[in-house]
Structure formats: structure tokens, C-alpha cells
Amino acid sequence: MDLPERPERDIAAIKLPEWGRVGPAVAPVPFTVYDDAGEPVEPIHRFLRDFVARGNRPGSVRSYAYTLLRWWRFLRAVDVPWERATSTETKDLVLWLQHTEKPVAKRRKASASTAGTVNPITRKEYQSDQYKPRTVRHSNAVLRAFYEYWIEEGQGPLRNPVPRDRRGSRPNAHHNPLEPFRPEGRLRYNPKVPKRKPRAMPDDAWLDLFKAMDSHRDRAILTLAVSTAARANELLGVRVCDVDWGDQLIRVARKGSGAEQWLPASPEAFVWLRLYLVELRRLRPEQPLWWTLRRQRVEGRLQRVPLEYDALRAVLLRANKLLGANWSMHDLRHTCALRMARDENLSLRDVQTLLGHAHLTTTQIYLEDDQDEVIKRVRQHHAEQERRAAGPPQPAIGPGYDPGDMSVLFGAGGLQ
């Protein structure tokens, strides 16, 4: 059978142009994509406006904007208008992401030698220069949502260029009534994602990280994180009025839903929190709890500003450089979750509530044995085997022998 000739693109030869940028936009859209002339890209801007209206947060808007900017650059590289894109362009983008390296800053020095390697202390892999499967899946999800919006608007291509694989005649034919319904079929070009197991930070590693903190503020944030399992952005959003000193609780706004929840913290965390607040001026209840230690010039005046995620990340980077590690704030969340899951006084439902998981299946990953604990038990097993091998052989005492008779025969010390 003669197949129609359809030349395939040379994926390795595709070079994305340095076109456009992502920048702040006028409210209500926090971020948008601008072209080389400094004008918002209208199809993207209108989609992001609808995206914001659906209750999505600025961080998600920024992430979607960067994904759509990469898509626009890719379409310019292959000379295809956005409204004429097909599944072929989606397939080629996925292939390109799987075989190319991420653009990195020319000034990068420290991370160049560690990219893609495994840290000997944490046994965690450093960020590599390759696009991960999760990045590809996120790209497909963003493009699927973008074209769904424009197809509903009656514009764009007739079919979504990010297709689904529909298998079987009946959608949700074997649906579990205890789980939510899912869209029919997976995205066709989604790569498989390896299952990641959470790992607890060893106690000695936690103490080393804690000792590397050089301020009461940083000690308070770390102890709150490891005792409440709150995410970094959730902790940074805490206000003064969100602290209950009497019951030792903090109130956070959960990621995604924005629902408020009170979390119990350890007494040690409140000790460090109190020491940190003594160093600050008196704060009003509605003000943020966390502030920078160094004053910055704002409107001609030197003053403290609210602590943001990049500044908190810099604190961990300095500590990791000192320790030769690559710990993150999310490692503290995993550590707290695994500690609670092993506590016999806490049920899995309790752990789910504290972690803010919508589904119990998400929390169940913390029931699996931690790799460090398994390694520790296996090492104890090997040590016991060596100890037994080094000792003198003992006589086999069967059911027909009296231990007293064996003692008389071989002496009080057994067989020597």
C-alpha cells in the first residue's frame, strides 16, 4: 500500500527564536505574554483573562503564560499559525522537549557541574538540563485547555491539536464509586511519569540543617514546616492574626482551594517564633508574619519588606552550600507526613486532614516503607549475620534433649 508522502520535520534542527516575553499585566490578569513590540499577544491574553475568572492563582497564571510563550516560539520556528496547529505540531513539540536541553543563563557557574547528578548526602537528583516528563505533561494540559477555550469561542482550529486516546465504547465503564470521575482517555502524547516515593529527612540531617540557620526567623519557619507539614507558600501567607498562641495553632490558606485551616505546631516552633517577633517592631494583626531581616530601599526609605519565596529559597541555598546538600522546603513536608503516618496514635484520615489532601489515595503514598528505613533495617540484618558468624558454633538442641544435660556435658559456658 502506498502511503501519502508527508515529510517529517527534523526535530534536532528546530531552534526556538528569542521572541516575546512574560511580564506583569494590568489587573485583573497578573501576567501575560508580550510580543517583540511590547504588545500583549491577544489570543493568549484573552485566554488568561478567562483563566483568572475561573479562580486560578497568580502562580498558575504565570506558569501557563510561560508554557504558551514556548508554544508560540515553537510555532514560529515551524512556520505554523496558532489557529492552524494540528496534532502533528503537538507531537513534534513533545519530541522536541524530550530531545533538547532547557535554555540556561550564560552566567550560571555553580549549578553547571551538578546538573543531573545525585547529591551524596541527600541522595536526591539535582535539576538537570533536560525537560522532565512532568513538564511535557503540563505543557500538553495547558495547550489542551487553551484550544478548548478557543474552540468554545468558535475560533481556532476545528479540532483540538492535543487529542485524547479514547479506548472502549463506554466512558467510565469500570468507574470506582469512591473515586471522582475522570475525563475519558489520557492525552495521547503524555509520557509516563516514574512513581516518586516520599523520603523523610534523617534526624541527624535535620539537626545539621537547623544548625545552619543563622536567625530566629529561619529557625521558626523550619520548625513550623517540619511540625505542621505546611507548604512553603502556605507558611509565607500567614498573617499575625493567623497565630493562636494559646492552643499553639497557625492558620494557613490551602494551595489550590484557598480554604483556611488551623494546623497544630510543636511547642519548640512557637519558642523560636516568639524569639523572632521580639526582634521586630510591633506588627498589626492584618500584617504578614514573615519579614526580611535586611532593610530595603522602598520609595526612598530603608524598611523591611514581606518575605517572599525567592528569599526563603536563598536561605536554603546558603545552608545547602554550607552542608553540601540540596534539601528543599518540600522535604520538610514529606518528613512531617512520614513521621505522622508512622505514629500509631494518628489515623490515615488524620494525616490526610493535616496535609490538606482532597483524596485519601494521595495520602496513602506515605504508608509505603521509607527507603532510608529499609536500608537501616537491612544493615542491621547484615550486622547480625556477621555477629553470629564471628561467634562460636552452638550445638543444635532438639526436642529430645534437656538443656541441663547439655550444660553438664559441655560445661556451663556451652561448647567452647
C-alpha positions in Angstrom: 0.0 0.0 0.0 1.4 3.4 -1.0 1.3 5.9 1.9 0.9 9.6 1.1 4.1 11.4 1.2 4.3 13.6 4.3 7.7 14.9 5.1 8.7 14.7 8.7 10.3 17.6 10.5 13.9 17.4 11.6 13.4 17.8 15.3 17.1 18.2 16.1 17.3 21.2 13.7 14.4 23.2 15.4 15.8 26.2 17.2 13.3 28.4 19.1 13.6 32.1 18.4 14.1 34.5 21.3 10.8 36.1 20.7 8.4 37.6 23.2 8.5 37.6 27.0 6.3 37.0 30.0 5.7 40.1 32.2 3.3 41.6 34.7 0.0 42.8 33.2 -2.8 45.2 34.1 -5.4 43.8 36.6 -7.2 41.5 36.8 -4.6 39.5 34.8 -1.4 39.3 36.8 0.8 38.0 34.0 0.6 37.8 30.2 2.7 37.2 27.1 4.1 40.2 25.2 5.4 40.2 21.6 8.6 41.9 20.4 6.7 45.2 20.0 5.7 45.1 23.7 2.0 44.4 23.0 0.1 41.6 24.6 -0.5 38.6 22.4 -4.3 38.8 22.1 -5.2 35.1 21.9 -3.1 34.3 25.0 -4.2 37.4 26.9 -7.9 36.6 26.4 -7.4 33.0 27.5 -5.5 34.0 30.6 -8.3 36.5 31.4 -10.8 33.7 31.3 -8.3 31.5 33.3 -8.2 34.1 36.1 -12.0 34.4 36.1 -12.2 30.7 36.9 -10.4 31.3 40.3 -6.9 30.4 39.4 -4.0 31.9 41.3 -1.2 34.2 40.0 1.4 31.5 40.2 -0.7 29.3 37.9 -1.3 32.2 35.5 2.5 32.8 35.3 3.1 29.1 34.7 0.5 28.9 31.9 2.0 32.1 30.3 5.5 30.6 30.1 4.1 27.4 28.6 2.1 29.3 25.9 5.1 31.5 25.2 7.2 28.4 24.4 4.3 27.1 22.2 4.2 30.4 20.3 8.0 30.3 19.8 7.8 26.7 18.6 5.0 27.6 16.0 7.1 30.5 14.7 10.1 28.1 14.3 8.0 25.6 12.3 6.1 28.4 10.5 2.5 27.4 11.5 -0.1 29.9 12.7 -1.6 29.1 16.1 -5.2 28.7 14.7 -3.9 26.1 12.2 -2.0 23.9 14.6 -2.7 20.2 14.4 -1.8 17.1 16.4 1.3 16.9 14.3 2.6 20.1 15.9 1.8 18.8 19.4 3.6 15.5 18.6 6.7 17.4 17.3 6.8 19.7 20.3 6.7 16.6 22.6 9.6 15.1 20.7 11.5 18.3 20.8 11.1 18.7 24.5 12.3 15.1 25.0 15.4 15.6 23.0 16.6 19.1 23.7 18.1 20.9 26.7 16.5 23.7 28.6 17.9 27.2 28.0 20.1 28.2 30.8 21.7 31.5 31.8 25.2 32.1 30.5 26.2 33.4 33.9 25.5 30.0 35.5 28.5 28.6 37.2 27.8 26.7 40.4 24.9 24.5 39.1 26.6 23.6 35.8 28.8 20.9 37.4 26.0 19.3 39.4 23.1 19.4 36.9 21.6 15.9 36.6 23.9 14.4 39.3 22.9 12.8 42.6 23.8 14.5 45.9 25.8 12.1 48.1 24.2 13.4 51.3 20.5 13.6 50.4 20.6 11.1 47.5 18.4 13.5 45.6 19.0 14.3 42.0 19.9 17.9 41.1 17.8 19.7 38.5 19.0 18.5 35.1 19.1 20.5 31.8 16.6 18.1 30.3 12.9 18.6 30.3 11.2 16.1 32.7 8.1 14.1 31.8 6.1 16.1 34.2 7.0 19.3 32.2 5.8 17.7 29.0 2.5 16.6 30.6 2.0 20.1 32.0 2.7 21.5 28.6 0.1 19.3 27.0 -2.5 20.1 29.6 -2.0 23.8 29.2 -2.3 23.6 25.4 -5.4 21.4 25.6 -7.1 23.9 27.9 -6.0 26.8 25.6 -7.6 25.3 22.5 -10.7 24.1 24.3 -11.3 27.7 25.2 -11.0 29.0 21.7 -13.0 26.1 20.2 -15.8 27.0 22.6 -15.5 30.6 21.3 -15.9 29.4 17.8 -12.4 30.3 16.7 -9.1 28.5 16.3 -8.8 25.0 14.7 -11.9 22.8 14.2 -10.3 20.0 16.4 -8.1 20.3 19.4 -4.5 19.7 18.4 -3.9 18.0 21.8 -6.0 14.8 21.3 -7.1 12.2 23.7 -6.8 8.5 23.3 -10.3 7.1 23.6 -10.3 3.5 24.4 -13.5 1.4 24.6 -17.1 2.2 23.8 -18.3 3.4 27.1 -16.6 6.1 29.1 -16.1 5.3 32.8 -17.4 1.8 32.3 -15.5 0.4 35.3 -15.6 3.5 37.5 -15.0 3.1 41.2 -17.9 4.9 43.0 -15.5 6.0 45.8 -13.3 8.0 43.3 -14.2 11.1 41.2 -15.0 10.8 37.6 -12.1 11.4 35.2 -12.1 12.7 31.6 -12.4 9.9 29.1 -9.0 8.8 27.8 -5.5 10.1 28.5 -3.8 12.7 26.5 -2.2 10.9 23.5 1.3 12.3 23.7 1.7 12.3 27.5 4.9 10.4 28.6 4.8 8.1 31.5 5.9 9.6 34.8 8.0 7.4 37.1 6.5 7.0 40.5 8.2 9.1 43.2 8.3 7.9 46.7 8.5 10.5 49.5 11.5 10.3 51.8 11.9 11.5 55.3 14.9 13.6 56.2 17.1 11.7 58.7 17.2 13.1 62.2 20.9 13.9 62.0 20.4 15.7 58.7 17.5 17.7 60.1 19.7 18.8 63.1 22.5 19.8 60.7 20.1 21.9 58.6 18.6 23.5 61.7 22.1 24.4 63.0 22.9 26.0 59.6 20.1 28.6 60.2 21.6 31.9 61.5 18.4 33.7 62.5 15.4 33.1 64.8 13.1 33.8 61.8 14.6 31.0 59.7 14.6 28.6 62.7 10.9 29.4 63.3 10.0 28.8 59.7 11.8 25.4 59.5 10.3 24.1 62.8 6.8 25.2 61.7 7.3 23.4 58.4 8.5 20.2 59.9 5.8 20.1 62.6 2.8 21.2 60.5 3.6 19.8 57.0 2.5 23.1 55.6 3.8 24.1 52.2 6.3 27.0 51.8 3.8 29.3 50.1 1.2 28.5 52.7 3.6 29.4 55.5 4.6 32.6 53.8 1.0 33.7 53.6 0.4 33.5 57.4 -0.5 36.8 59.0 -0.1 37.9 62.6 -3.8 37.2 63.3 -3.3 33.7 62.0 -1.3 32.6 65.1 -3.2 31.2 68.1 -0.7 31.4 70.9 -2.9 29.7 73.5 -3.6 26.5 71.6 -0.3 26.7 69.5 -2.1 26.7 66.1 -1.4 28.5 62.9 -3.9 29.2 60.2 -3.0 28.7 56.5 -4.8 29.1 53.2 -4.6 25.8 51.4 -3.0 25.6 48.0 -5.5 25.4 45.2 -8.7 25.7 47.1 -7.6 28.6 49.3 -9.6 27.1 52.2 -8.5 28.2 55.6 -7.3 25.6 58.0 -5.8 25.6 61.5 -2.7 23.4 62.0 -1.2 22.4 65.3 2.5 23.2 65.6 5.2 22.0 68.1 5.9 24.0 71.2 9.5 24.4 70.0 8.3 26.2 66.9 6.4 28.7 69.0 9.5 29.3 71.1 11.5 30.3 68.0 8.6 32.3 66.7 8.4 34.3 69.9 12.2 35.0 69.8 11.8 36.2 66.1 8.9 38.5 66.9 10.8 40.1 69.8 13.4 41.4 67.3 10.7 43.1 65.2 8.7 46.2 65.7 5.1 45.8 66.8 3.1 44.3 64.0 -0.6 44.9 63.3 -2.9 41.8 63.2 -3.5 42.1 59.4 0.2 42.4 58.5 2.3 39.4 57.2 4.1 37.4 59.9 7.4 37.0 58.0 9.6 39.9 57.0 13.1 40.3 55.6 15.9 40.7 58.1 17.7 43.4 56.0 16.0 46.7 55.2 15.5 47.5 51.5 15.0 50.9 49.9 11.3 51.5 49.1 10.2 54.9 47.9 13.4 56.4 49.2 13.2 54.8 52.6 15.0 51.8 54.1 12.5 49.4 55.5 11.7 45.8 55.9 9.5 44.1 53.3 7.4 40.9 53.4 9.4 37.7 52.9 8.8 36.1 49.6 9.5 32.6 48.3 12.7 33.6 46.4 14.2 35.0 49.6 13.3 31.9 51.6 14.8 29.7 48.8 18.0 31.7 49.1 18.2 30.9 52.8 18.1 27.2 52.0 20.6 27.6 49.2 23.1 29.2 51.6 22.6 26.3 54.1 22.9 23.7 51.4 26.1 25.2 50.2 27.5 25.0 53.7 26.4 21.4 54.2 27.0 20.2 50.6 23.3 19.1 50.4 20.3 20.0 48.3 17.4 20.0 50.8 14.2 21.9 49.9 11.2 23.1 51.9 9.1 20.3 50.5 11.4 17.8 52.1 10.3 19.1 55.4 6.6 18.5 54.4 7.5 14.9 53.5 9.4 14.4 56.7 6.5 15.5 58.8 4.0 13.5 56.8 6.0 10.3 57.2 6.5 10.8 60.9 2.8 11.2 61.4 2.0 8.2 59.2 4.2 6.0 61.4 2.6 7.3 64.6 0.1 4.7 66.0 -1.9 7.5 67.6 -2.8 9.1 64.3 -5.0 7.5 61.7 -4.5 7.9 58.0 -7.6 10.1 57.9 -5.9 12.4 60.5 -2.8 12.7 58.3 -4.9 13.4 55.2 -6.7 16.3 57.0 -3.4 17.8 58.2 -1.8 17.6 54.8 -4.9 19.1 53.1 -5.2 16.2 50.5 -8.6 16.1 48.7 -8.4 12.3 48.3 -7.2 9.6 50.6 -5.3 7.8 47.8 -2.9 10.8 47.7 -2.1 10.3 51.4 -1.5 6.5 51.0 1.9 7.1 49.4 3.2 7.8 52.9 2.3 4.3 54.1 5.0 2.8 51.9 8.3 2.0 53.6 10.8 4.8 53.5 13.9 3.9 51.6 16.2 5.1 54.4 14.3 2.9 56.9 14.6 -0.2 54.7 18.3 0.4 54.2 18.7 0.8 58.0 16.9 -2.5 58.7 18.9 -4.4 56.0 22.2 -3.1 57.5 21.1 -4.3 60.9 20.3 -7.7 59.3 23.8 -7.9 57.8 25.4 -6.8 61.1 23.6 -9.5 62.9 24.7 -12.1 60.4 28.3 -11.1 60.8 28.0 -11.2 64.6 26.6 -14.7 64.5 29.3 -15.8 62.1 32.0 -14.5 64.3 30.8 -16.3 67.4 31.5 -19.9 68.4 29.1 -22.5 66.9 26.3 -23.7 69.3 25.1 -27.2 69.5 21.7 -27.9 68.0 19.3 -28.8 70.8 16.4 -30.8 69.5 13.2 -31.6 71.3 14.6 -34.8 72.8 17.5 -33.1 74.7 17.3 -31.4 78.1 19.2 -28.1 78.3 20.5 -29.1 81.7 22.1 -32.2 80.4 23.8 -30.3 77.6 25.2 -27.9 80.2 26.7 -30.8 82.2 28.1 -32.3 79.1 29.7 -29.2 77.6 30.2 -27.1 80.7 28.4 -24.0 82.0 29.7 -21.9 79.1 28.4 -24.2 76.4 30.5 -25.7 73.7 34.0 -24.0 73.6 
